[in-house]
Amino acid sequence: MINLKQIFEPKSIAVIGASREPSKVGHAIVKNFVAGGFPGDIYPINPNATEILGLKCYKNVSSIKGKIDCAIIAIPAQFVPGALEECGKKGVRGIVLITGGFSEVGNVEGERQVAEIAKRYDLSIIGANCLGVLNPAARVDGIFLPVYKMARPRVGDIGFISQSGAVGGCIVDLAAYAGIGISKFVSYGNATVIDETHLLEYLGKDEKTRIIVMYLEGVRRGKEFIKVAKEIAKKKPIILLKAGVSKKGAEAVKSHTASLAGSAEAYRAVMKQCKIIEAKTLMELFYFAKIFDQPLPKGNRVGIVTNGGGYGVLATDAVELFELELANFSEESKKILRKNLPNYVNIRNPLDVVGDADSARYDLAINTLMEDPNVDIIVVVVLFQTVAIDSRVISVITRAADQKKKPIVVISTGGEYTEVHKRIFDSYGIPTYHSPTAALDAVQKFVWYADFLKKNKRIG
Amino acid sequence: MELLEGIATLKKYGINVVPTLLTRDLGEAKKIGTKLGFPLAIKIISPDILHKSDRGCVKLNISNVEELGKAWKGIMANAKGARIEGMLIQKMASKGIELIVGGKVDEQFGPLVLFGLGGIYVEILKDFSMRVCPISKEDALEMISEIKGLPILQGARGTKPVDLNAVADLLVKVSRLLSESKIKELDLNPVIAYEKGYVVVDVRMIE
């Protein structure tokens, strides 16, 4: 039976292929577990070493007395079957098989052998040929990339599944840099035993994961995937980037339909049917994922606050482009705004609080829209280039977001000064975008999903 | 699969197909024609003639018995030397909005059902939507509303809106047919949709 808990939340781990050599994968893994503060037992395995990073080293798993939940294997492919047999006999059921050199290079027999051993001992194997797993909350860091090269994200609620290790590594690094938190990360490579559907199912049930993000190159059990995804999408959003959309030109098709319906179209159909949110680029994965931390919007009416007139226009265009609605402020809001804002501020949506706006003006505008029954989503444009605005606007926006009444997104465009502030917003959990189109594209996905949840609830 | 066999399969699933009969005898053809009602189309069925129009073996818009006799003879003359299984007598569908409904088996996800506006819309603009079978009525309605040409179905430029409910039912039936059969590729092209109901004019099934 597939058991992923022992891999994502192990109490004890063994690193088969642990190394004293800092440039080796087997060294980085042990180091990351130690440095990451993993509270459980760490057993480095290396027949030629007595100690690695201050930990006692073992010749093999059978010489360890205690129970081992998960073994991380980073030894050459030809030694893998032997190591798996040993794990099986010892009773280690969770395996992360980092080692490559299997079906991805034509070694189908080797991969078949791994699958066969897994079946015989009931091993749950992630890999082969993968980057490993990350669970920041449990301080599990089984990724072999050094921390100084690939930063680790904070604890958050985005669960990330990546077929590719390379793409996965970049995303984890970027997430950490942008201040975006994750609940779990896994790169599963060849999917010899555990595939995308198993992982999706696991994250679907995982209470710490509220948003699921996937990077896939293919799906192995199509029907099963649809079934699982459909169920999960009713509870948490799934955002998917499907790579490899090239057409299979060689396929001989006779009908009109078959000539239109290639594999890419099939995937798109599956996403629509399962209510999976499709991302077309890596950046969209981020843009879409981070907005889902916000309270669900009750409708599609957007209220815009900006300190730049041009950005108000751009944001309004983006509202229309993504088929959202520009809110009509309530009479009550207009009264409050007119009374408290300078007389040269035009009281309308987009609300241009003008280039000399300070954080107090933002405070008034945002809080008024927060109470306005005609506004479902608040889009705040902060252009940090002006004289009056400074870091104080951060606490204004974070306090408003803390009310958890309506979704707030921030749009901010600029250089280093802006970037610093954007990262602070993002790490606080306020989705921040460099452009109105990026922001409102994400808003549109969020509104669509909220609407689906609402409809689904009514039907169910 | 033979056309008549295809039509029979569609009928089994309660799908409306334009009335179509096969005969080898002109006398019988005239009787059938009178019964179905004009205008009619006739087409030859012959294993030796693949491109019927190119060989002058199709005649459309036949409006009475006399014309039917003339068309029959003309086609027979053009088909001289070929093995002839019979002549297909088909009622001409009245004008409506042309749609395409199709099916294909995807190696990963199994049968898929496709919906689009017929003719140039699907061919050139690639305006179609798709789902994995089986689909629910909600899925079907969603498929219909997804295409860019939706306003055409809703009655653009003074035309009457088409029966989207019937079209959605058709999609559900086709999805069931695809799920339960061994059909690898399917084209219902065109399907003509009306203010009330629809009719399938031509079908191509590949097993």
Interface residues (C-beta under 8 A of the other chain):
Chain A: G218 V219 G222 K223 I226 V253 K254 S255 H256 T257 A258 L260 A261 S263 E265 A266 R268 A269 V270 K272 Q273
Chain B: I100 G102 G103 K104 D106 Q108 F109 G110 L112 L114 G116 V122 E123 K126 F128 S129 M130 R131 V132 I135 D139 E142 E146 E185 L186 D187 N189 R204 I206
